[in-house]
Amino acid sequence: MLMVSDMLEIARGRIAEERVRAKSPDRFSGASEAVPLVVWNVCQHCDLRCPHCYLAAGTRPAATDLGTREAHALIDDLADCGVRVIIFSGGEPLLRPDLFELLAHARDRGIAAQLSSSGIHLDERAAGKLAELGVGYVGISVDGARQFNDRYRGLEGAFDRALAGVRHAHAAGIKTGVRMTVTRQNAEQIEVVLAAAEEAGADRFYVSHLVYAGRGLRLMGDDLAPSESRALLKRLFALAEARLDAGAKVRFVTGSNDSDGPLLLTWIAERHGPEASARVERLLRARGGNSAGEKLVAIDPRGRVHPDQFWQAVTLGTVPEQPFEEILRHPMRAELRERVTRLTGRCSFCRFQELCRGSHRERAHAATGHLWASDPACVMTDDEIVGQGGSPCSAA
Ligand code: SF4
């Protein structure tokens, strides 16, 4: 995840680097010693039919979802291993009847909880309950203007209900984000979604690239070409800067493509000069690019542990049959820690390697059949990654 607004403020000397590091210390710690953040897909079902759903969620509860007793045991196991944050995701987590019970158990075990939701069931009561249980953040997906969103996500009224969910969570005192996954079908609608997010009181506007997993595999042909993603990101960076200048509270974030960081760095260097980009580069370097399987793992509804939520093709182990601590010793994690030495193609000689770490391995694998191939969605040009074209990164 690239914290665009924070990086822009650091570039302009408005906030100190330490403040950003303090907001999420785990992201800035060394990968090898970090206890991972866990994304837990608590159920396989959802009301919506989004074409990019990486879990290919169905509409009915799956008999294979972990039961309540197993889920409690899982939370205990994660807490005993030192996990400090769980992002409860789905399917739609609010469709799980024991969700509040599980959140209460996580809280009692000292784990901070966040929620990733469609927002469809986030009414006033649910928002109040989440706030009472200490949920610190709710991310809600919206993929376009009202009519497009409802058709695309497969439910009439989804747009209005999602934004009502943002309002309810905001009113209950929970930080909120609106997340949009961009493809050629909706890239022109980012301003519309941003306006709706701000109007609903969202704290964060999160633009995510497409990952080729689950139903998203079938959407691969609609993914933006790297040049189109570049243009979109530059539009987004300019929007983020304009909203900062206007004193807006909304913070811009991008995700699912770690080459966004180098692009922001070059954009900042062109606009704000080398000192500004050096400050941002220090932070990007400390954060260290993609960390799937290292600082992050995902647990699917059956209890299978994956390097991240998109990377369902690789399983590190299964809870509760195996202790989480044992799963964390899977040799794949050691390979991922050394991923930079394994990368091939343009990622292998890229001078932004330390900032990006080859971006998403599951996308490279889905597109090429090779785990260590270059990420086909990289937004940097050939000239930029070898150091021509005035790129500022000192990693060369
Ligand atoms: S070439 Fe690879 S390592 Fe370099 S920015 Fe692109 S995805 Fe990242």
Residues whose N, C-alpha, C, O or C-beta is under 5 A from the ligand:
A	BS01	SF4	S259 P262 R346 C347 C350 F352 Q353 C356 R357 G358 S359 D375 C378 M380 I385
